[in-house]
Amino acid sequence: MKKKTTIYDIAKELNITVSTVSRALSGFPAISDATKKAVIETARKLNYSPNKLASALKSGKTHIIGVIVPSVQAHFFASIIHCIEDGLKDSGYRVIIYQSNESVENEINGVRTLLEAQVDGIMASMSLETQDVSHFAEIIKQNKPLILFDRVHDDLAVPTITLDDFRAGYLATQHLIDRGYKKIAFVTTVHQIKIFNDRLKGYKAALADNDLPVIDEHIIFGGLSIKDGRFGAGKLMRSANKPDAIVAGDDFTALGVIKKLKEIDETPPEVGVIGFANEAFSAYITPNLSTIDQHPSQIGRECAKMFLKMVHQESPYKKIEHIVLDPTVVERQSTGKLP
């Protein structure tokens, strides 16, 4: 294998000291312009590339950010990552992505791996299994920026970028009521994650504000997947008190709900269905899916801006901000029933 060029090779080529080469490459003011020019030209001729790890060890900065998400398969998280990368690239930062796949064990390993890689900070959306957040506390202990987005935890005193999930649940339910549905069910995750609890509270509040009862058998706790949506819809439509509309915990669950309803000839909007996240597929399935837009691009941009604020403060946690975005209803065919 061809030997990698080092600053020692440049020094030997120019018959100068290694320290002079290092200072010239770093733009040290005491080095003459002629010497700087000679060093740079020789570095190019010898195909020299700087040792990033050595530079990082010297400066204490790698200019690498870790981003932990439940899954990059979801368009929602992919959009957030894209906008984080876009928002940080002009400042010289690169992104390492780690998927938890909804596993707290994977999430713990992700935090450990990223810290071992000497990242300058971590942004994370927690897994469904996460209850104990002590692994995130290690990031704070090392005085590195930690930003939580979408799925957050009240026990961590860190900046957050979230959706108003109570309002999201309320808007989804109110939209169905405005379209004439009266017996509205909710299929959600059994995991006690703040955003999903808040959506359920919003659902119940909207029913109460419209003098509609909260029926316990209309609330199905399970997972968040196409499979879970199919199961939840099947259970609901077999009950004696069948609903005429279903709020699904996310768009994948809503897709499962629609598939099951079509199998039993209850095709939406005969039974209304609405999801959350405005995934890319939601506009193209039949019938296309009404959903709550959680504005992932804005979440990503706010994460990038928040990180840059934190690294320019005297301490990353000197000023802790909590940004809450407003959800938006995207009305499509699956809730097309008229009052």
N, C-alpha and C positions, 0 to 999 in steps of 0.2 A: 504493500500500500504506500501511496505517496505521502511523505511526511508533511504534516500541517505546519504552515509558516507561523513563526512566533516573532515577538518583538526582538528576540535575540538575533534572528536572521536579518532583520532590518538593520539592527545596530552593526552587525558584522559587515553588511553590504556597504554601509556608509562610513564605517570606521568611527563610530561615535558610541557613547555609552548607552546602555539599556534605559537608564533613567531619563536621558534626553529624549529617546524615542517615545517613551511613555508620556512624558510631559508634552511633547509636540502633538501627539495624537489626542491628548486631552485638551489642547488649546491653551496650555499654560502661558500666561502673558510674558514671562521672562525669556521665552524661547523666541529667537528671531524669526521673522516671516520666511526668510530664505531656508532656514533649517526645517521649519514646519512644512514648507512646500516640498523640499527634498524627501522628507519622511513620508508624506502622503503619497507622492509619486512612486516611491519605492514600495510602499505597502500595496499599492494597486498592481505594480509590476509583478510582485511576488504572490499576488492573490491572498493577501492577509485579511483575515476576518477576526475581529476582537473576540476574546473569550468572555462571553456574557456572564458566566457563573463567577469568574474572577472579579468582574466589574461589580456584580451584585454583592459579593462578599465585602468588597471595599466600600461601596456606597450604602449598603444595607437595604437597597431597593432592587427588585427584579423587574419592576414594571409589568408584572403578571397578576391578573385578578382571577380568583376562583369563583365559579358560579355553580351552585348546586340546585338541581331541579328534580322533581319527581320523574319526569320523562321528557325527552326531546321529540317524541313522536307526536305529542299534542301541539297543534299549531299555536296555541296560546303561549306555551313556554318557548317554543322556537322563535316566535315574534319578539318576545321579551329579550332573549339572548341576542338576537340580531341587532336590536336597538341599543343594548348595552355596549356591544362591540363597536357599533357605529358612533356612539356618543363618546367613547374613550380613545378611539384610534388616533385622533389628532393630538392627543396628549401623550402618545407613545406607549399606551398600555395594550397588552394582549390578554386574551381570555382563555382559561382552561375550564372545560365543562365537565361536570361530574353528575351522573344520574343516580338517584337513590332507588329508583323503581319502587317507590312507596315503602321502602324498608328502612327502619330506623338504624339497623345494623349497618346497612350500606351507607347511610348518611353519616354515621360516626366514622366509618372508614374513610369517607370522602373528606371530612374535616381534617382528619389526621394526615391523609395523603397530601392535601393542599398545603397544610402548615409545614410539612416536611419539605415540600417543594419551594418553601420560602416565598409564597405569594404575598403581595402587599396588602391584600384584603380579601374578604369573602362576601358574596351576595348569595342568599339562599331562600328557597321556598320549601318549607318543611314537608316531610313525608306524612302520609296518613297515620302512621304508627307512632309518630313522635309525641311523647308526653314529657319525659325527662329531657331537659335542654342543657344539661351540664357540659356536653361536648361543644356546644356553641359558646359557652362561657369561657372556654379555653382561648378562643379568639380574642375576646375582650381582655382577658388576663395578659395576653401578649401585646396589648395596646394596638392591635391591628383593626382597621375598620370592618365592622360587620353590619350589613344591611339586610333586613328581611323584607321580602315582598310577597304579596298575595296571601300566603299562609304564614301567619306570625304567631307569636306567643307573648302573653302579657308579662311573663316572668323575666323577659329579657329587656333591659333598658337600652335599646338600640334604635337607630332610625328605621322607619318602616314606610313602605309604599303599598297601600292596599286599596281595595274597592270598598265602598260603603255596602257591605254584604247584607245588612239588615234591609236597606232600601232595595237592594237587588231582589231579595226574596219577596218583599212587599210589591215591587213593580211587576214581577212575573205573575203573581197571584192576582193583582188588581187588573192586569191586562186581560186575563182569562175572564174575570168577573165582568169587565166592560164588554167583552165579546159575547156575553150571555150565559156563560157556564156558572153553575151553582154548586155542584158537588165536586169539589176540587181535592185531589189527592196529592201526596208528596212522596217521591221515591228518592232517598238520600243515603249517605254513608252511615254506618254504625259507629265509625270512629269519631271521637269527641274533639274535632278540630274547630277552632273558633269561626272560620268563615262559613262552614256548613251549619254550625249551630246558629249563627246570626241569620242565615238565609231562612232557616226553619222558623225562627222567631218572627221574621218579617212576613212569612207566609201566614202564620197564626194571627198576627196583628191585622193583616189585610182582611182576613175572614171576619174577625171580630168587628172591624170598622164597617163592614157591610152586613152585619147581623146574620152571618152565616156560621153554622156550628163547626167546631174543630172535632172531627170524628177520628178517634184513635186508630181504628182499623184502616183508615185512609192514609196513614203515615207508615211507610215501609222502610225499615232500616236494613241496609245490606252493604253492597260495595258500589263502586263507580266504574261501570263497564257496560258494554253492549249486553253481555250475559246477564248482569244484574238488572238491567233495564227490562229485558225479556221476562225474567223471573218476577220482578215487581209488578209489571203490567198483568201478567197471567194471574197472579194472586189477587190483585185488585178486581179484575174482571170476572173472577169466579165467585166473588163474595156476593152475599144477598143484597148488599147496599152498594151497588156498582157506582163508581164516580163517572162524571161526564167530562172530566179534564184531569190531566196529570202534570205536575211540575216535577221535572227530573233534575237530579243533583248536578249533572253536567251534560254536555251535548252527546257524549258517547252513551251515557245511560239513556238519554232521550231517543237516540237512534235505536237502541234495543227495545224501548217502549213502542216505538212506531212499528218496528218489525213484528212484534207480537200482536199488536192491534190489527195489523193487516192480515195476519194469519187467521184471526177469528172474525174477520169481516166487520171490524169496528174502525175502519180507516179514518185517520184524522182528515178533516176537522170534526167528523162526527163525534169523536172523543178528542178534545183539544190536548195538545202537547207543547210544552215549552221547556227549553234547556238553559244552560249557562255556558258562556265562553265564546260563542259565535265562531266555532271551529270552521275551517275552510270547507269541509264537506256539507255543512248544514244548509248551504244555499243550493246544493245540487242533488240532494236525495229527493225522493218522491213519496209523499208531498214534502216540499222543502220546509225546514224547521224554523219556527219562531224561537228566539233565544235572547239572552241578555248579553250585550256586548260589554266585556270587562276592560276594554281599551289596553291590550297588552303592549302596544307600541309606546303609549304614553308611560306605562309602568317602567319599561326598559329605559326610556329617555330620562325619567326622573331618578332611576337608580344610578345612571352614569353621572348625572349632575350632583347627586347626593354624595357619591364617592369622592368626586373632585373637591367638593366643599370640605369633606372630612380630612383629606390629606393636606389641605392648606391651613387647617386650624392648628393651634398650638397643641391641642390634644384631639384625637378623633371624636371623642365623646363630650367635648366642651359644650356643644349645642346639639341637642337631639331633636330632630324634626319628625313629625308623623304626617305624611301626605295621604289624604283620602280622596279617591276619585269617584265621580258620580257614574253609576251604571246607566245604560241606555237600552230600551226595548227595541229589538229588531223584529218587526212583525212580518211573518210569512204565512204560507198556506196552512200550516198545522194548527193554527188558531183562528181559522177563517170563518168560524160560525158567527152568524149575525145575532144581535140581541132580539 
